[in-house]
Amino acid sequence: MPQTTFQLPDTVLPSQSPEALVELRGVTCGYGDRVILENIDLLVPRGKVVALMGTSGGGKTTVLRLIGRQISPMSGEVIVNGQDMAKLDAAGLHAARRRMGMLFQFGALFTDLSVFENVAFPLREHTKLPESILRDLVLMKLNAVGLRGARDLMPSEISGGMSRRVALARAMALDPELMLYDEPFAGLDPISMGVAARLIRELNDTMGLTSVLVSHDVEETFLIADHVVLLANGRVVAQGTPTEMRHSDDPLVRQFVTAAPDGPVRFQHPAAEAGHDFGVRG
């Protein structure tokens, strides 16, 4: 699969980048008194696949929630398509979210609806299309993910990989300009994972999408991402193209890319001396 790469010079700030579809400017946020992200800047250029990676609890999914305004920042700005998400009223937020597609972890299909009706759901909710046009649109989306022939099956009758592809077709039903993926490869076998990765890249390019991808899978993500952002301890600790990340000398980047059990992220949680805990006497 051909890979497109780009590079962000260190001197370019989000506010200087008119080609960005999504920008986080000095964002701090969290839940209650617990800060998850602290003063981060993040840029997602139009037409690119940007991967958010890093340690568990580092704030990757929180970034997706900020973009969709499921949560609001304590400080800073979240700009999507030139709009400050925190300043949108209900109608403006509804319109902004219609231009986004979301692939939830494990797909989150409606178990009582057929494959066809799962993909048709957003069209029925947000449009008044005639049934004949709606049918054609649903079949087109299913055909794009290779599942037009599975339209009458129920979620319980298809595999996990197929469920993820149905969920992708549903996320694209309203032709979004921005796609958000939360762990799209979780729980998939190698074949299904490869299919999902190829679809994400091909759909991004052929439909002119912009994609933000949260993933822990280094190999598949590096194959399709244009830019990788590594989050840890609530901050952006490194970023660059997949090639740059693979050859980075940063100890945290190297530990993450090589899956080393010990490094800046320690295997042992800080604890008292073993002798103290186990009652060993000198």
Secondary structure, 3 states (H helix, E strand, C coil): CCCCCCCCCCCCCHHHCCCEEEEEEEEEEEECCEEEEEEEEEEEECCCEEEEEECCCCCHHHHHHHHCCCCCCCEEEEEECCEEHHHCCHHHHHHHHHCEEEECCCCCCCCCCCHHHHHHHHHHHHCCCCHHHHHHHHHHHHHHCCCHHHCCCCHHHCCHHHHHHHHHHHHCCCCCCEEEEECCCCCCCHHHHHHHHHHHHHHHHHCCCEEEEECCCHHHHHHHCCEEEEEECCEEEEEECHHHHHCCCCHHHHHHHHCCCCCCCCCCCCCCCHHHHHCCCC
